[in-house]
Amino acid sequence: MDAIVIGAGFGGIYSVHKLANELGLSVIGFDKADGPGGTWYWNRYPGALSDTESHLYRFSFDREMLQEDTWEHTYLTQPEILSYLEGVVDRFDLRKHFRFGTQNEVTSAHYLDEPGLWEITTEGGDVFRAKYVVNAIGLLSAINFPQLPGLHTFQGEVYHTGAWPEDHDLAGKRVGVIGSGSTGTQVVTALGPVAGHLTHFNRTPQYSVPVGKRPVSEQERAEIKARYDEIWDQAKNSSVAFGFEESTVPAMSVSEEERHRVYEQAWQRGGGFRFMFGTFGDIATDVEANETAAAFIRSKIGQIVKDPEKARKLMPEGLYARRPLCDDGFFETFNRDNVDVVALKENPIRVITEHGVVTEDDQLHELDVLVFATGFDAVDGNYRRMEILGRNGEHINDHWQGQPNSYLGVTTANFPNWFMILGPNGPFTNLPPSIETQVEWISDTVKYAEQNGIKAIEPTPQAVDQWGQTCTEIANMTVFTKVDSWIFGANIPGKKPSVLFYLGGLGNYRNVLKDVTENGYKGFTLTPSEQPVSV
């Protein structure tokens, strides 16, 4: 083949379309799932919801498709997103390029130095060779499954939200949920009203604001569609690309009353990123400003949760400095008599028994179902689970030495013609616009290489180091580095905390990519081949 694409989520779907339909290359895509969807194929847990508004959680490259699409609410559920992605695959006749199913999971990728090709092997033993490999294996897809003592003895059902069985009914059952991130809050909110009893095992209480999900009128949809060019231009040239103007007003430059008004307005409107970045311009960079937002959210939690002990256990402390969460009634769920919370930092899990979870206070929490909402080995986890060998047989794990790196979030030294979508130190934003940005850059780069007789393109080690330093410098200007968080790998035991994202914003990131391209692929080594091929 000319190119191999690994993964069939947003990134894989668009990559196959660009490379096959637009460049006319021979392309094959692989995914271990039985169909397209990526993250949204696997994450079928109750309450699964995007926290990007519906009109921006989609592709922007096809104007006609944007005008034809519809949505019922301000936010999309998992079934709606999966249906949308399946529709895109069929619209552009992409299924013929994909191989789905467990036998088509890619297990290894070896670079063959002499022919300058990548050799890909699947779980079923099939072997393919291609000049280019595009990894669209997912930012959040390598599930993190904590090994708790005694878990193997539990006689009930055990699930991870990232590998949820289809159409599974937990109504009336005693459910335990471990994890308090975005997924945990969604699962608890959805299962609380239907479970016989729900126990939320909460290690780190989170700051969360309402998502603001509501029905969308036909008039609202029509107005959005009429403004789509403007909407997408704003999103792609903003910082977090969530479709709102990010504030530049310092929090401490206004009165306490004005801050409260701004926060209350954002709380009523909904949206986690909107609350953090649309209210005041320094919440993510200034500790004093950050505390004003944190205090407002804490006061809301205290007002919502009626039981003082439950409220205490759910009350976050310290900086509001993790991925900004939003929910559809999480704190209200704890006003139900059948929903309780265990604060794991003061009362840790001692052991799992056949009947449930025993905490350090000797209490047995009897359960029929144990749900792990414990997230993912984010960004580089899926790469490390494959055997990926670059030049001279260097393994990706040895190359990264516990701290993944990249140039521009899409390439790394010593791995020629090997591209990543949402790789280490890519932008921290609403994901579809970032994915489109990276896929388009990769496609343009492949086109350039084919038209100009380039055998191999790879970044220099110096460019990788410089990009890493840039990402670290920007991250250190924020409050995010001051707390343990999955966005720095802190949720994985034994994983070295490291900067995994470019926090400079999508608009700036797009300008960096443009500058690299316009300056003759600055930071890359281009190895010429014998004969140019026209595309």
C-alpha positions as CSV (number, residue, x, y, z in Angstrom):
1,M,0.0,0.0,0.0
2,D,1.0,3.7,-0.2
3,A,-0.3,4.4,3.3
4,I,-1.7,2.5,6.4
5,V,-4.0,4.2,8.8
6,I,-4.4,2.7,12.3
7,G,-7.7,3.6,14.0
8,A,-11.2,4.4,12.8
9,G,-12.3,7.3,15.0
10,F,-12.4,11.0,13.9
11,G,-8.7,10.9,13.0
12,G,-8.7,7.6,11.1
13,I,-11.8,8.4,9.2
14,Y,-10.6,11.8,8.0
15,S,-7.1,10.4,7.2
16,V,-8.4,7.7,5.0
17,H,-10.7,10.2,3.2
18,K,-7.8,12.7,2.6
19,L,-5.2,10.1,1.5
20,A,-7.5,7.8,-0.5
21,N,-10.3,10.1,-1.9
22,E,-8.3,13.3,-2.3
23,L,-4.7,12.2,-3.0
24,G,-5.7,9.0,-4.8
25,L,-3.2,6.8,-2.8
26,S,-3.8,3.2,-2.0
27,V,-4.8,3.2,1.6
28,I,-5.9,0.6,4.1
29,G,-7.2,1.3,7.6
30,F,-7.3,-1.0,10.6
31,D,-9.4,-1.1,13.8
32,K,-9.9,-3.9,16.3
33,A,-13.5,-2.7,16.8
34,D,-16.3,-4.2,14.6
35,G,-17.0,-0.9,13.0
36,P,-16.0,2.8,12.9
37,G,-16.3,5.2,15.8
38,G,-13.0,4.9,17.7
39,T,-13.5,6.2,21.3
40,W,-17.2,6.5,20.6
41,Y,-17.5,2.9,19.6
42,W,-16.2,1.6,22.9
43,N,-17.5,4.2,25.4
44,R,-21.1,3.0,25.4
45,Y,-21.5,3.5,29.2
46,P,-24.7,5.1,30.5
47,G,-24.6,8.9,30.3
48,A,-21.7,9.1,27.8
49,L,-21.8,12.7,26.5
50,S,-19.5,15.0,24.6
51,D,-18.8,18.3,26.5
52,T,-18.4,20.2,23.2
53,E,-21.6,21.8,21.9
54,S,-23.2,19.7,19.2
55,H,-22.6,22.1,16.3
56,L,-18.8,22.0,16.9
57,Y,-18.4,18.3,17.7
58,R,-18.2,17.2,14.1
59,F,-16.1,17.6,10.9
60,S,-16.0,21.0,9.3
61,F,-14.4,20.1,5.9
62,D,-17.6,19.4,4.0
63,R,-19.9,22.5,3.9
64,E,-22.7,20.5,2.3
65,M,-22.6,18.0,5.2
66,L,-22.7,20.8,7.7
67,Q,-25.9,22.1,6.2
68,E,-27.5,18.7,6.0
69,D,-26.6,17.6,9.6
70,T,-29.0,18.0,12.5
71,W,-28.9,17.7,16.2
72,E,-31.7,17.7,18.9
73,H,-29.8,19.1,21.9
74,T,-26.9,21.4,22.7
75,Y,-24.7,18.3,23.4
76,L,-24.5,15.0,21.7
77,T,-24.8,11.6,23.4
78,Q,-22.6,8.6,22.5
79,P,-25.2,6.9,20.2
80,E,-25.6,10.2,18.3
81,I,-21.9,10.6,17.8
82,L,-21.4,7.0,16.7
83,S,-24.3,7.3,14.3
84,Y,-22.8,10.5,12.9
85,L,-19.4,8.9,12.3
86,E,-20.9,5.9,10.7
87,G,-22.8,8.3,8.4
88,V,-19.6,10.1,7.4
89,V,-17.9,6.7,6.6
90,D,-20.8,5.8,4.3
91,R,-21.1,9.3,2.8
92,F,-17.5,9.1,1.5
93,D,-17.5,5.4,0.8
94,L,-14.7,4.7,3.2
95,R,-15.7,1.2,4.5
96,K,-14.0,-0.4,1.5
97,H,-10.7,0.9,2.8
98,F,-11.1,-0.4,6.4
99,R,-10.6,-3.8,8.0
100,F,-12.5,-4.2,11.2
101,G,-12.5,-6.8,14.0
102,T,-10.1,-8.3,16.6
103,Q,-8.0,-10.1,13.9
104,N,-7.3,-6.7,12.3
105,E,-5.8,-5.2,15.4
106,V,-2.3,-3.9,14.6
107,T,0.2,-5.6,16.9
108,S,3.5,-4.4,15.4
109,A,5.0,-1.7,13.1
110,H,8.6,-2.2,11.9
111,Y,10.5,0.3,9.8
112,L,12.5,-1.5,7.1
113,D,15.6,0.7,6.6
114,E,16.7,-0.5,3.1
115,P,13.4,-0.3,1.2
116,G,12.3,2.6,3.4
117,L,8.9,1.0,4.1
118,W,6.9,0.2,7.2
119,E,5.9,-3.4,7.8
120,I,2.6,-3.8,9.7
121,T,1.4,-7.0,11.3
122,T,-2.1,-7.7,12.5
123,E,-3.4,-10.0,15.3
124,G,-4.5,-12.4,12.6
125,G,-1.0,-12.6,11.1
126,D,-1.5,-10.6,8.0
127,V,1.4,-8.5,6.9
128,F,1.3,-5.2,4.9
129,R,4.0,-2.8,3.8
130,A,3.5,0.9,3.1
131,K,5.6,4.1,2.8
132,Y,3.5,6.0,5.3
133,V,1.8,5.1,8.6
134,V,-0.8,7.4,10.2
135,N,-1.5,6.6,13.8
136,A,-5.1,7.5,14.7
137,I,-5.1,5.3,17.7
138,G,-6.8,7.7,20.1
139,L,-5.8,10.1,22.8
140,L,-8.1,8.4,25.3
141,S,-8.4,4.7,24.4
142,A,-5.8,2.6,26.3
143,I,-7.9,1.9,29.4
144,N,-6.5,2.2,32.9
145,F,-7.7,-0.8,35.0
146,P,-6.4,-0.6,38.6
147,Q,-5.4,-3.9,40.1
148,L,-7.1,-3.8,43.4
149,P,-6.4,-6.6,45.9
150,G,-9.0,-9.4,45.7
151,L,-10.7,-8.1,42.6
152,H,-10.5,-11.6,41.0
153,T,-12.6,-13.0,43.8
154,F,-15.6,-10.6,43.2
155,Q,-18.6,-12.7,42.1
156,G,-20.5,-9.8,40.6
157,E,-20.2,-8.0,37.3
158,V,-17.1,-5.9,36.6
159,Y,-16.9,-3.3,33.8
160,H,-14.7,-0.5,32.6
161,T,-16.4,2.5,31.1
162,G,-14.0,2.4,28.1
163,A,-15.1,-1.2,27.2
164,W,-18.8,-1.2,28.0
165,P,-21.0,-4.0,26.8
166,E,-23.9,-3.1,24.5
167,D,-27.4,-2.6,25.8
168,H,-26.6,-3.6,29.4
169,D,-29.3,-2.9,32.0
170,L,-28.2,-2.3,35.6
171,A,-31.6,-1.2,36.9
172,G,-32.3,-2.2,40.4
173,K,-28.8,-3.5,41.1
174,R,-26.3,-2.5,43.8
175,V,-23.6,-0.6,41.8
176,G,-20.2,0.7,42.9
177,V,-18.5,3.3,40.7
178,I,-14.8,4.0,41.2
179,G,-13.5,7.2,39.6
180,S,-14.5,10.8,39.7
181,G,-13.4,12.3,36.4
182,S,-15.6,13.2,33.5
183,T,-16.7,9.6,32.9
184,G,-17.3,9.0,36.6
185,T,-19.6,11.9,36.9
186,Q,-21.5,10.9,33.8
187,V,-22.0,7.3,35.0
188,V,-23.0,8.3,38.5
189,T,-25.5,10.8,37.1
190,A,-27.0,8.2,34.7
191,L,-27.1,5.2,37.1
192,G,-28.2,7.0,40.3
193,P,-31.9,7.2,39.4
194,V,-32.1,3.5,38.1
195,A,-29.7,1.6,40.4
196,G,-31.1,-0.1,43.5
197,H,-28.3,1.5,45.3
198,L,-25.2,3.3,44.1
199,T,-21.9,3.9,46.0
200,H,-19.5,6.4,44.5
201,F,-15.9,5.6,45.5
202,N,-14.3,9.1,45.2
203,R,-10.6,9.6,45.6
204,T,-10.3,13.2,44.4
205,P,-13.4,15.4,44.5
206,Q,-13.7,17.4,41.4
207,Y,-14.7,20.9,40.4
208,S,-17.6,20.5,38.0
209,V,-20.2,22.9,36.6
210,P,-23.4,22.3,34.7
211,V,-23.1,21.2,31.1
212,G,-26.2,23.1,30.0
213,K,-27.8,20.4,27.9
214,R,-31.1,21.6,26.5
215,P,-33.3,21.1,23.4
216,V,-32.3,23.1,20.3
217,S,-35.0,24.8,18.1
218,E,-35.1,24.6,14.4
219,Q,-34.5,28.4,14.3
220,E,-31.3,28.0,16.4
221,R,-30.0,25.4,14.1
222,A,-30.8,27.5,11.0
223,E,-28.9,30.5,12.6
224,I,-25.9,28.4,13.3
225,K,-25.8,27.0,9.8
226,A,-26.1,30.5,8.3
227,R,-23.0,31.5,10.4
228,Y,-20.9,28.3,10.0
229,D,-18.0,30.0,8.2
230,E,-17.7,32.6,10.9
231,I,-18.2,30.0,13.7
232,W,-15.5,27.6,12.4
233,D,-13.1,30.5,11.7
234,Q,-13.4,31.7,15.2
235,A,-13.0,28.2,16.7
236,K,-9.9,27.3,14.7
237,N,-8.2,30.6,15.5
238,S,-9.1,30.6,19.2
239,S,-7.3,28.9,22.1
240,V,-9.6,26.0,23.2
241,A,-11.8,25.9,20.1
242,F,-15.1,25.5,21.9
243,G,-16.9,28.2,20.0
244,F,-16.9,31.0,22.4
245,E,-14.7,34.2,22.8
246,E,-12.2,33.6,25.5
247,S,-12.0,36.3,28.1
248,T,-9.0,38.6,28.4
249,V,-10.4,40.3,31.6
250,P,-8.3,39.6,34.7
251,A,-10.5,38.2,37.5
252,M,-9.2,40.6,40.1
253,S,-9.7,43.7,37.9
254,V,-13.4,43.7,38.7
255,S,-15.4,43.9,41.9
256,E,-16.5,40.8,43.8
257,E,-20.1,41.4,42.8
258,E,-19.1,41.6,39.1
259,R,-17.1,38.3,39.4
260,H,-20.1,36.6,41.0
261,R,-22.4,37.9,38.2
262,V,-20.0,36.6,35.5
263,Y,-19.6,33.2,37.2
264,E,-23.4,32.9,37.8
265,Q,-24.0,33.7,34.1
266,A,-21.5,31.0,33.0
267,W,-23.0,28.5,35.5
268,Q,-26.4,29.0,34.1
269,R,-25.2,28.8,30.5
270,G,-23.2,25.7,31.1
271,G,-19.9,24.2,29.8
272,G,-16.7,23.4,31.6
273,F,-14.3,25.0,29.2
274,R,-16.6,28.0,28.9
275,F,-16.6,28.5,32.7
276,M,-12.8,28.3,32.9
277,F,-11.8,30.2,29.8
278,G,-14.8,32.3,29.0
279,T,-15.3,34.1,32.3
280,F,-11.9,35.6,33.1
281,G,-8.6,35.4,31.2
282,D,-6.3,34.4,34.1
283,I,-8.2,31.5,35.9
284,A,-5.8,29.0,34.3
285,T,-2.7,31.1,35.0
286,D,-3.1,33.0,38.2
287,V,-3.6,31.3,41.6
288,E,-5.6,34.1,43.1
289,A,-7.9,34.4,40.2
290,N,-8.2,30.6,40.1
291,E,-9.4,30.6,43.8
292,T,-12.2,32.9,43.0
293,A,-13.6,30.4,40.5
294,A,-12.9,27.5,42.8
295,A,-14.7,29.2,45.7
296,F,-17.8,29.9,43.5
297,I,-18.0,26.3,42.5
298,R,-17.6,25.1,46.1
299,S,-20.4,27.4,47.2
300,K,-22.7,25.9,44.6
301,I,-21.9,22.3,45.6
302,G,-22.7,23.3,49.2
303,Q,-26.0,24.7,48.1
304,I,-26.9,21.7,45.9
305,V,-26.0,18.7,48.1
306,K,-28.4,18.7,51.0
307,D,-26.7,16.1,53.2
308,P,-23.8,17.9,54.9
309,E,-21.7,14.7,55.2
310,K,-22.1,13.9,51.5
311,A,-21.3,17.5,50.6
312,R,-18.2,17.4,52.7
313,K,-17.0,14.2,50.9
314,L,-17.7,15.7,47.5
315,M,-16.1,19.1,48.2
316,P,-13.0,19.7,46.1
317,E,-10.0,21.4,47.7
318,G,-7.1,23.4,46.3
319,L,-6.7,24.6,42.7
320,Y,-9.3,24.4,40.0
321,A,-6.7,23.0,37.7
322,R,-7.6,19.7,36.1
323,R,-9.4,19.2,32.9
324,P,-12.5,21.5,33.4
325,L,-15.5,19.2,34.0
326,C,-19.2,19.7,33.4
327,D,-22.1,17.5,34.3
328,D,-25.8,17.0,33.8
329,G,-26.9,16.8,37.4
330,F,-24.0,15.0,39.2
331,F,-24.2,16.8,42.5
332,E,-28.1,16.6,42.5
333,T,-27.8,12.9,42.2
334,F,-26.5,12.7,45.8
335,N,-29.7,14.0,47.1
336,R,-31.2,10.6,46.4
337,D,-31.5,8.2,49.4
338,N,-30.1,5.4,47.2
339,V,-26.9,7.2,46.3
340,D,-23.9,7.5,48.7
341,V,-20.2,8.5,48.5
342,V,-17.1,7.1,50.0
343,A,-14.1,9.5,50.4
344,L,-11.2,7.2,49.5
345,K,-8.4,9.4,50.8
346,E,-9.8,9.2,54.3
347,N,-11.2,5.7,54.0
348,P,-9.3,3.7,51.3
349,I,-10.3,0.4,49.7
350,R,-8.7,-2.4,51.7
351,V,-9.8,-5.3,49.6
352,I,-12.4,-6.6,47.2
353,T,-14.3,-9.7,48.3
354,E,-16.7,-11.9,46.6
355,H,-19.6,-9.7,47.9
356,G,-18.2,-6.2,47.4
357,V,-15.7,-3.6,48.5
358,V,-14.2,-3.5,52.1
359,T,-12.9,-0.1,53.1
360,E,-10.4,0.6,55.9
361,D,-13.3,1.3,58.4
362,D,-14.1,-2.4,58.1
363,Q,-17.4,-1.7,56.3
364,L,-18.4,-4.1,53.5
365,H,-20.1,-2.2,50.7
366,E,-22.2,-5.0,49.2
367,L,-22.3,-4.8,45.4
368,D,-23.8,-6.6,42.4
369,V,-21.8,-4.5,39.9
370,L,-18.4,-2.8,40.1
371,V,-17.8,-0.1,37.5
372,F,-14.3,1.3,36.9
373,A,-14.5,4.9,35.6
374,T,-10.7,5.1,36.0
375,G,-9.9,6.6,32.7
376,F,-7.0,5.9,30.3
377,D,-3.3,5.7,29.9
378,A,-3.6,8.9,28.0
379,V,-1.8,10.0,24.8
380,D,1.1,7.5,24.6
381,G,-0.5,4.4,26.2
382,N,-1.7,2.8,23.0
383,Y,1.7,3.3,21.3
384,R,3.5,1.5,24.2
385,R,1.2,-1.5,23.8
386,M,2.3,-2.1,20.2
387,E,5.7,-3.2,19.1
388,I,6.8,-0.2,17.2
389,L,10.4,-0.2,15.8
390,G,11.9,2.8,14.0
391,R,15.3,3.2,12.4
392,N,17.8,0.6,13.3
393,G,15.2,-1.3,15.2
394,E,14.8,1.2,18.0
395,H,11.7,0.4,20.0
396,I,9.3,3.4,20.7
397,N,9.5,2.6,24.4
398,D,13.3,3.0,24.4
399,H,13.1,6.0,22.2
400,W,10.7,7.8,24.6
401,Q,12.4,6.4,27.8
402,G,9.2,6.9,29.9
403,Q,8.5,10.4,28.7
404,P,6.9,10.7,25.3
405,N,8.1,13.4,22.9
406,S,7.2,14.7,19.5
407,Y,7.7,17.5,17.0
408,L,4.5,19.4,16.6
409,G,2.5,16.5,18.2
410,V,2.5,14.6,14.9
411,T,6.0,13.2,14.4
412,T,9.1,12.0,16.4
413,A,12.7,11.6,15.5
414,N,14.0,8.3,14.1
415,F,10.6,7.2,12.9
416,P,10.4,8.3,9.2
417,N,7.0,8.8,7.5
418,W,5.3,7.9,10.8
419,F,2.7,10.3,11.8
420,M,0.6,10.7,14.9
421,I,-2.8,12.3,15.3
422,L,-3.2,13.7,18.9
423,G,0.3,12.4,19.7
424,P,2.4,13.7,22.6
425,N,2.4,17.5,22.9
426,G,-0.4,18.1,20.6
427,P,-3.0,20.9,21.3
428,F,-5.3,20.7,24.4
429,T,-8.6,21.7,22.8
430,N,-11.9,20.6,21.5
431,L,-10.7,17.6,19.6
432,P,-12.3,17.5,16.1
433,P,-10.8,20.9,15.1
434,S,-7.4,19.8,16.3
435,I,-7.8,16.4,14.5
436,E,-8.7,18.1,11.3
437,T,-5.8,20.5,11.6
438,Q,-3.3,17.6,12.1
439,V,-4.8,15.4,9.4
440,E,-4.8,18.2,6.9
441,W,-1.1,19.0,7.7
442,I,-0.2,15.3,7.4
443,S,-2.0,14.9,4.1
444,D,-0.4,18.1,2.7
445,T,3.0,16.8,3.8
446,V,2.4,13.4,2.1
447,K,1.4,15.2,-1.0
448,Y,4.5,17.4,-0.9
449,A,6.7,14.3,-0.4
450,E,5.1,12.5,-3.3
451,Q,5.3,15.4,-5.7
452,N,8.9,16.3,-4.8
453,G,10.4,12.8,-4.7
454,I,10.9,12.7,-1.0
455,K,11.7,9.2,0.2
456,A,11.5,10.0,3.9
457,I,10.5,12.8,6.2
458,E,11.3,12.9,9.9
459,P,12.1,15.6,12.5
460,T,15.5,16.2,13.8
461,P,16.2,15.4,17.5
462,Q,16.9,19.1,18.0
463,A,13.5,20.1,16.7
464,V,11.8,17.5,19.0
465,D,13.8,18.8,22.0
466,Q,12.9,22.4,21.2
467,W,9.2,21.6,20.8
468,G,9.2,19.8,24.1
469,Q,10.8,22.8,25.8
470,T,8.2,25.1,24.3
471,C,5.4,22.9,25.6
472,T,7.0,22.7,29.0
473,E,7.5,26.5,29.2
474,I,3.9,27.1,28.3
475,A,2.6,24.5,30.7
476,N,4.6,26.0,33.5
477,M,2.9,29.3,33.0
478,T,-0.4,27.7,33.9
479,V,-1.9,26.3,37.1
480,F,-2.4,22.9,35.5
481,T,1.2,21.8,36.4
482,K,0.5,22.4,40.1
483,V,-1.8,19.4,40.6
484,D,-1.7,15.7,39.8
485,S,-3.8,15.0,36.7
486,W,-4.1,12.5,33.8
487,I,-3.2,15.3,31.4
488,F,0.4,14.8,32.8
489,G,0.1,11.1,33.2
490,A,-0.3,11.2,37.0
491,N,-3.2,8.6,37.0
492,I,-1.0,5.7,35.9
493,P,1.1,4.1,38.7
494,G,4.8,4.2,37.8
495,K,4.4,6.5,34.9
496,K,6.7,9.5,34.9
497,P,4.8,12.7,35.1
498,S,5.5,14.7,31.9
499,V,4.0,17.5,29.8
500,L,1.7,15.7,27.3
501,F,0.0,18.7,25.7
502,Y,0.7,22.0,23.9
503,L,-1.3,24.5,26.0
504,G,-0.7,27.4,23.7
505,G,-4.1,27.1,21.9
506,L,-5.2,25.9,18.5
507,G,-4.9,29.2,16.8
508,N,-1.2,29.5,17.7
509,Y,-0.6,25.8,17.0
510,R,-2.0,26.3,13.4
511,N,0.3,29.2,12.9
512,V,3.3,27.1,14.0
513,L,2.4,24.4,11.5
514,K,2.0,27.0,8.8
515,D,5.3,28.5,9.6
516,V,7.1,25.1,9.5
517,T,5.6,24.3,6.1
518,E,6.2,27.8,4.5
519,N,9.9,27.6,5.7
520,G,10.6,24.4,3.8
521,Y,9.6,22.0,6.6
522,K,11.8,23.6,9.1
523,G,13.0,21.1,11.7
524,F,12.6,18.1,9.4
525,T,15.1,16.1,7.5
526,L,13.9,15.3,4.0
527,T,15.6,12.4,2.3
528,P,15.2,12.5,-1.5
529,S,14.3,9.4,-3.5
530,E,15.2,8.6,-7.1
531,Q,12.0,9.4,-9.0
532,P,9.4,12.0,-8.2
533,V,5.8,10.7,-8.4
534,S,3.0,13.1,-9.4
535,V,-0.2,13.2,-7.3
